[in-house]
Every structure is written in structure tokens, then in C-alpha cells.
Amino acid sequence: PSAYRLGGLGANIGTEEWQKRQSKAQAMKEFASKVKIENRARSMNPPKRKNTTEKEKSAREKALEFAKNVPKPKVPPQKQKSAKQNLDKNYDEDDYNGLDELPEEPKYDEFDELNMKHDEFLNEVNDIKKLF
């Protein structure tokens, strides 16, 4: 058996049945084209919906609104003492070398302290790793 069917009588053209099928197919094509045109028009201008009901605020939105209205505490101004004033209190005249200014002590801030602790911890970790 070949894939193509050869021969045959051809289409039965001209009968009532054939005309009904042709008219039905033509009506379906017309309907499809009308629907296609309507759908294009709708997609260009989608209908606007009226939002008559307000959505309830979520718990997060309520919390944020509340947080905006909470009065913030006032921070009292701190009196800052300069390093020179602290040194003046602890200064002995016998230690004075004749300099115009007092000698400055090396300043370590919190960042330097944390860095030093970090380095110590790294050394401890490396020592533990060497054991295994």
C-alpha cells in the first residue's frame, strides 16, 4: 500500500449536501473574522473597572502607618570632653618636657579593637586546624 491514494472519482460537487457544507464553512469563516476584529478592538481599549470597594489595609500597612505617627524620643545633648581637658586633669608638671602641647596618647577606636579581636580569633582557628 502506497502513502498516496491514486485515482478516485473526485469531489462530489453540486449536490445539496455539498452546498450546505460550503455555506456552513463560509458562515464559520465570517463569524471567526468578526470575533477577531472585536477582540482586537477590545485589546486596544480594555474596559476600565470602577473600584467601588476599598481594600482593607494589611497588617504591615497598618503597622507602618502607626510607626509614622509614634513620637520619637528626644535625645539629651551629651557634653563632650576634649582629650586635652582629660589630659590636663591627669597632668603632672614634673613630666612636662617643655613642649607647647601635651603629648597625645595613641587613640584606638572601636573598629581597631574589633579588628584586633578578629585577628586573635583567626589565630585560634588556625591553631585548631593545625591539630587536625
Phi, psi and omega in degrees: 000127180273163182286339182254140178264114184265151176082207180102171184268345181092184183288147179269084186268141173104351181275168179295319180301316180295320180294321177297315179297320179295316181292323178295316179296320179295318180296321179295320179296317180297315180298317180297320180292322177296316180297320179299316179296316179297318180296322177297317180296321179293320183290333177288319182234083180292146181293140180273134180263139177272130181265085184280330182259131178276139179285145176288145180288142178285168181298323181294316180297319178297318181294320179295319179296318178297318182296329179292330185266355180285127179292137181273141181290146179274131181271124179291142180294136181266140177276123181261125177263132180284159180295329181293321179295320178296320180291325180298323181292322184265011187272132173254138181290338180291332182277353185286129183267004182092012179281153180290327182243157178287146179293139181271139176277148178297135184261127175243122177264178185298325180297316179297320179297315179296323177296320180295317178298320179299314179298320179297316180296321178298318179297319179297317180297317179296322178296320179293321179296326180294332180290334183258000000 
